[in-house]
């Protein structure tokens, strides 16, 4: 997921594209593989795997795909070992950007990422050059529907959340990374909340509003990065320009 605002609009745009959906499933499949290798194939004993399964379900990933990924990662033989690397840099206009990757070939990945930044007028920086502008948080997005805001806030805060932010037709619940699993599982068990997205992510401390032209340049870089199978997430502090919707 890119950025942190207008969550539902971003997701609806992505959901219209079958290729984008398949790309998301590929990336989640890699997260499943890493979680299984780190903590085993039983989600009851592997909190990280439970989190990834919840993320997969929120993305409408078929259960067969999830189970197949778990079995493959748990098997012996030619299963792939993925390395997690984080890259930081600047998109056009000085926009701060963090690129989270899982790859079986580090040289290929860093070469591709550098090429994307160069092609789009950005620059790849050194570790730590922009990460201080972001907070590492658990973010759980639930459908607002007819839910009572005070009740949602009480349930989330009692479970260990730090904040609940209403945003049009969703509530965004923020947690410390170490409390993320507990809060998500509490909301799931309640049975009254539709979780649209749940992940530990990088949230910008402030955003930079861009005009139409600058947004197009930054969006081009985001699209190139997100189309790469080795890239799991792209985080940035841009507030991208959006056309006004006609009535």
PyMOL commands that set and color helices and strands:
alter all, ss='L'
color gray80, all
select helices_A, chain A and resi 7-15+18-39+43-45+47-58+63-74+92-94+106-119+131-133+149-159+177-190+212-226
alter helices_A, ss='H'
color red, helices_A
select strands_A, chain A and resi 83-91+95-103+123-124+134-143+163-167+170-176+195-204+208-209+231-236+238-239
alter strands_A, ss='S'
color yellow, strands_A
deselect
rebuild
show_as cartoon
